[in-house]
Amino acid sequence: MENPNPMPDRLGKFRDLIARLWHNPLWSNTADLAILQMVGYVLPLVSMPYLVRVLGTSNYGLFALVLAVVGYFGAFADFGYGYTAVRAVASTRSDSVALSRTVSSTTLAKLACGSVVWVSLVASSWALPLPPDLAHLMRVASPLVLLSVANPAWYFQGLQRVRPMVIWQIVVRILGLLLLFAIVRRRGDVPAAVSVELAIALASAVGGWALMLRLAPIPPCRPTRDELLKSLSESAQMFASTLASLLYTNALTIVLGIVGSREQIAYYAIADRLNNAVKRLLTPLLQALVPHVNRMRESSHQATIDFLRRILHSTVLLGAVSTLMVIAAAPVLIQIIGGRAIAPALWVFWIMSPQALLIAVSNILGVQGLFSFQIVKPIVRAQSFVGLLTLLLAFPAAMRFQSVGVAAAGTLAEFAIVAIYIHLSRKHLNFP
């Protein structure tokens, strides 16, 4: 006999579906990271207009340049562990002794790399003929390098237990916004704005370790020399890829800083922040995929390829819709952020708007696909070629077209990378 009222059955099936997704590590971690990214999207829409209006366009450009330079050095300090550490934790999570050794060797290696890079950054600020205010702010912001490598977010991602870390980071970012309003009050308060970034990074790292020791403790272990060398060796290839990709990503802001004005840096940085809004919509899935794909690859090559193919289709659709939405909203957002004073940032954003989707596609093809199957050397060669070509294009483009030219160089580079990754994926993996 048919149920005269099918609504309760449908509601029950819907509840069962939600329950399955909630307890699925991939989708629950994706949801948690999505909440964090949404907060990370909303808060800059509050802090960025405040900073642009309080500091002024020129000083905001100085602030953005300092963060770009420190971020460039921070990418060196990471040494590829942003990916390999997550993969290593995911591979050893079921063995407490192996996990302890992995965490100990990774942490010590990251701190060693961070210390070397921090010293290099401080030395560069003294040795290079930089403007005094830029050199001083580089030294003030330099601890961000150490704090970025000290953050144990990779441990929670590898265990697929990111919710405690997500909650803590949301609290930290909200408190950081309140601190920003409290201490950044005048045009000369760029050092104070940098100090807020330091406070956020410090609280995030310290809180992360406290959560790790309380919620997911592991027995202490002293890593051997061989374990440290093995850890560095496993990350070296990913580091080579990161180093090559810096040439057509972070380095572009520095190129503009060399040949352009601070106002042009501000336009580029504001457009890049808006572009990051689309990236933040796609980042949670990409971060949650790393441990999931690593475990799947160990059991079935073809199942991994089929899974990545489905994820790629979903990412392209979500990325395209998100990009169109932000493009449509950009004129209003630019008006809110700084009004007429930063109007040139709109054209810069429109030119770089395809980058978020292209980066997401290249992440699935490259990091999740080619890297997962140890196809590394062709990627590094391709990235190095595209990076050097982009730098050669970026300098004359920056001199002739300023921030618009640099944005165009970056977008062309991302198109080239995706085209090369598609070719390599088809050649080595029969994917996509």
Secondary structure as GFF3:
##gff-version 3
##sequence-region A 1 432
A	DSSP	alpha_helix	7	23	.	.	.	ID=ss1
A	DSSP	alpha_helix	25	55	.	.	.	ID=ss2
A	DSSP	alpha_helix	57	78	.	.	.	ID=ss3
A	DSSP	alpha_helix	81	92	.	.	.	ID=ss4
A	DSSP	alpha_helix	96	127	.	.	.	ID=ss5
A	DSSP	alpha_helix	132	141	.	.	.	ID=ss6
A	DSSP	alpha_helix	143	150	.	.	.	ID=ss7
A	DSSP	alpha_helix	153	159	.	.	.	ID=ss8
A	DSSP	alpha_helix	163	183	.	.	.	ID=ss9
A	DSSP	alpha_helix	190	215	.	.	.	ID=ss10
A	DSSP	alpha_helix	225	246	.	.	.	ID=ss11
A	DSSP	alpha_helix	250	259	.	.	.	ID=ss12
A	DSSP	alpha_helix	262	299	.	.	.	ID=ss13
A	DSSP	alpha_helix	301	337	.	.	.	ID=ss14
A	DSSP	three_ten_helix	339	342	.	.	.	ID=ss15
A	DSSP	alpha_helix	345	352	.	.	.	ID=ss16
A	DSSP	alpha_helix	355	362	.	.	.	ID=ss17
A	DSSP	pi_helix	363	371	.	.	.	ID=ss18
A	DSSP	alpha_helix	377	429	.	.	.	ID=ss19
###
